[in-house]
Amino acid sequence: MASTETTDASVKDDARPGAALGGLEAGLDALESQASGRTPFRRTFLDKILPPMVAVALVLVIWQALISLGIVDDPTKLPSPGEVWAEVESAWLQGTLLDYIWTSVSRGLLGFLLALAIGTPLGMLVARVKFVRAAIGPILSGLQSLPSVAWVPPAVLWLGLNNSMMYAVILLGAVPSIANGLVSGIDQVPPLFLRAGRTMGATGLKGARYVVMPAALPGYLAGLKQGWAFSWRSLMAAEIIASSPDLGVGLGQLLENGRNASSMPMVFLAILLILIVGIAIDLLIFSPLERAVLRSRGLLVKG
């Protein structure tokens, strides 16, 4: 009888860890299923929509207060929000507002895609071949630190006042950032991943595709974001300096036109549009990509 009780007790003791682990696993599964559920709109509004709205409203209030209180009473230095809005309405009624935006955005995105097509294989080559890194690595770092505006005069002399000049300036500004971002990401790949890939036969192009690039994706994505920032800044510098009727009027040219006409509302309109486009590209393209990468690595809870 005693032996039977001892056996039952031992069975219960052996079952307790399994039951505990099973309960823990069930609890984690429940938490994961809850975390992966759809986020309520109220929470999305409070966490993501309301804060930028409050920030914009605060900026507008301070801006208008500077005018109303007479702290800045010279409209040639700081126009009121109403004057800038009137400039927006005028450009909209004339049908030119979207043309300004599309001229610059189409150039910027196409130039960035070209820089992506060039910078990605270049970065892979620099990261994987020691001789190429020793020869080209310092040059890429130097080009990345060179102001984009410095490329506009030689690009105009080489290619003339046309879209090719714009794309050349974008490439010279963005390719080094994209390549260096990929090099940085590859340098941070754990050697264990590379050895495991070689053990499973992932060498050469297969290793680059299935091991190196996925592991280097966070650093590569950071390089892409920086590359887009350089692309956009390079384009604005080119549009401000190089003007021609054949090039159309982009946001940079709109900014220069406002300066030539001494129209501060037009200048502020161009600045706001440049800022809005930059924020929109980041929110619509790069932020979702970054969240997807972090979520795939278990670093971000969905929602």
N, C-alpha and C positions, 0 to 999 in steps of 0.2 A: 504493500500500500504506500509506504513511504517512497519507494522507488518510483512509483507511478506519479506521485505528487511532484517529486524532483524533476521527473521528465517533463511533466506539464509546465512546471515553472521555467525550465530551461527553454522549452519551446516558446513560451511567452516572451522570455528575455530575448531570444533570437528574433522573434517577430517584431519586437518593438523598434529596433533600428530600421528594419525594412518599412514598417508602417510609417515611421517618422520621415524617412526619405521620400516615401510615396506621397505623404501629405505635403512635404516641402515642394516636391515637384509639381503637385497639383496646384499649390498656391502660386508658384512661379508662373505656371501656365495661365492661371486665372489673371494674374497681374499683367502678363504679356497680352492676353486677349483684350483686357480692358484698355491697356495703353495703345493698342493698335486700332481701337475703335475710332469712329469718326468724331472729330472735335466739334463740340457745340459752337454754333455761330456766335453766341454771346461771349464765349471764351476767346475765340478768334478775334472778335471785335475789340475786346478789352486789351488783349495782349499784343496785337499786331496792327490794328487799324487806328484805334484811338490815340496811342502815343504820338505817331507822326502828325495826326490832325491837330493835336494840342500844341505840338512844337511849331507847326506852320502858323496856327492862330496867334501864338505868342509872338512870333517874329513880326507878323502883320500889325499887331497891337503896338509893339515897340516902335516899328517903322512909322506908323501913323502918329504916335505920340511925339516922335522927334519933330514932325512937321507941325502938329497942332500946338505944341507948347513953345514953338519958336526956337527950339534948340538948333535946328538947321532950317533957316528961313530963305535959303537961296535955292530955287528950283533947278538951277543949272548944275547944282552939285548933288542934290538928292530929290528926285521927283516923288510925289505922293503915290501910294498904291493905286489910287483912282486914276492918275495920269498914265501909269503903266498899263492898267486894265483897259483904258481907252485906246492905247496903242495896240493891245491885243485885239480888241474889237475891230479896229481899223484894218489890221492885217487880215483878220478873218473875213471881213466883208469884201475886201479886195481880192480874196482868194489866194493870197500869197503865204499865209501862215503855214499851211501844211507843205507848201513847196519848199520853204526854208528848211523845215525839219527833214523832209524826205531827201533833199539834195545832200545834206550832211550825213544822215543816217545810212543811206544807201552806199555812199562812199566809204564810210567808216566800217560798216559790216563787211563789204567786199574786200577792203584792204586788210581787215583782220583775218578773214578766211584765207587770203593769200599768205599772210604772215604765219598762220597756223600750219598751212601746208609746207612751208619752208622751215619754220622753226622747230617743228616736231622731229623730223628726221635729222636735222642738224644737231639738236640736243641729244638725241639718241647716239649719234656718231661721236660727239664730244665726250659723252659719259662712258662709252664702252671701249673707245680706242685711245690708249695712253698718248700716242704720238699726236693725234689730232687735238686732244685736250691740251697738251703742252704748247701746241702751235696756235690754236684758235681760242682756247679758254680765256686768256687774258684780254684778247681783242674783244670778245663778246662782253666781258665785264666793263671794259672801257667804253664801248659803244652804248651800253645800257646807261652809263652815267652821263653821256653827252646830251645836252639839251636838244630836244627835237627841233626847235626853231633854227638851230645851226645848219640843218640839212636843207632848208628851204632855198637859200640863194644858189647853192650848187645844183640842186634839182631843177631849178628854173633855167639855169644856164645849160644844163645837159639836155633837158627834155622839152623846154619851152613851157608856155602857159597852157597846160591842158590837164586832163584827168590823169594821164600817166605820171605827171609830176606829183600829183596828190598821192597816188598810190605808192610811188617811190619813197616819199617822206614817211608814209605810214609804215611801210616795210622796214625802213631803216630804224624807226623808233620801236617797233613791236617785236621783230624777230629776235633780237638779243634777249628780251625779257622772257619770251616763251621758251627759248632754248635753255636759258639759265635756270628757269623754273623746273624744267624737265631734268636737267643735270642734277639740281639739288634734290629732287624727289628720288632719282635713281641712287644717288649717294646714300640716301637714308634707308634703302631697302636692306633688311637684315640678310647677312650672308647665308643664313640657314635656309631662307627661301630659295636662293639661287642653287644651293647644293641639292635641296629637295627636288627642284625642277629638273636639274641635270640627271638626278637618279631616275626620274620618271620619263626621261627622254625629251624634255623640253629644252632644247638647245637651239642656238641660232635664232631664226625668225620666230620659231615656236616659243622659245624661251622669252623673247622680247614681248610677244603678244600675250601669252598666258601667265607669265610670271612677273616680268619686270614692269610692264606698263600698269597692270592692276595694282601692284604694290607701290608704285611711285605716283599713283593717281592724286593723292592729296597735294603733294608738292607741285605736280604738273598743273593741277587746277589753280593753285595760287599763282603760278606763272601765267596762266591764261588770263586771270583777272588783271594782273599787272600789265600783261600785254595789251588787253583792251584799253586800259587807262592810258597807256602810251600811245595807242592808235588814235584814240579820241583827241588827246592833247596835240599830237602831231598834226592831225587834220585841221584842228582849229587854228594852229599856228600857220599852216600853209594857206588856209582860206583868208586869214587876216592880212598876210603879207602879199600874196599873189592874187590879184584881181584881174578878171577879164570877162567880157560879155559872153564868151564861149563857155565859161565855167559855170555860169548860173550864179545864183545868190544862195549860199548856204548860211549857216548860223554864224560862222566866223566872219564872212563878208558882211552880214547884217550888222554885226558888232562894229566893224570898221566903218560902214555907212553911217551908223549913228554917231560915231566920233567925228566924221567929216562934216556931218550936218549939225553938230553940236546939240544933238537931241538925246538928252539923258533918258527919257522914257524908252526910246528905241534901244539904247545901250543896255538898260536894265532888262528889257524884253529879251534881247539876245542872250544875256547872262543867265536869266532864268530858264530859257529854253535849253541852253547847253547843260545846265545843271539837271533839269528834269529828264533829259534824254539819258544822261549818265546814270541817274538813279534808276530809271525805268529798265535799262539794259541789265543792271545788276540785279534788280528784283525779279525780272522775268526770265533771265537766262542763268546767271551765275549762282544766285542764291538757291534756286531749286537743285542745280547740279551739286552744289556743296552739301545741301541737306541729304541728297540721295547717297552721296559718297559716305558721309558720316553715318547714315542709317545702315548702310550695307555693312559697316564695320562694327555695328552695335554701339556707336558713340552718341547716338541721338535717338530719343524715343519718338515714335511717330505721333504727329499731332502737335 
